[in-house]
């Protein structure tokens, strides 16, 4: 989780992380019986152990219905997210550069342009 103050150390581990002000991680951990002391931190490794436990439990047949419900909710949340779409923009200069570099064959380009002109 990135540092939120200048004196706080950040970590590269972003498993089970969310913006602090959302309260999501704190809420999930509390539902599972883990709470940090006031002004303190959760026990060492408990978030990672939570991910391991979720993987273990959700991969069992007994929880297949719960796993399906959870997966459906994730799909619903993901579909509401804005997805970046890549856009390919070709300019006359980029096409000439591609021909010069050999990425586009000049004769194939001429044939394609002839078809385009109609």
Buried (B, 14 or more C-beta within 10 A) or exposed (E): BEEEEEEEEEEEEEEBEBEEEEEEBBEBBEEEEBEEEEEEEBEEEBBEEBEEEBEEEEEEEEBEEEBEEEEEEEEEEEEEEEEEEEEEEEEEEEBEEBBEEEEBEEEEBEEEEEEEEE
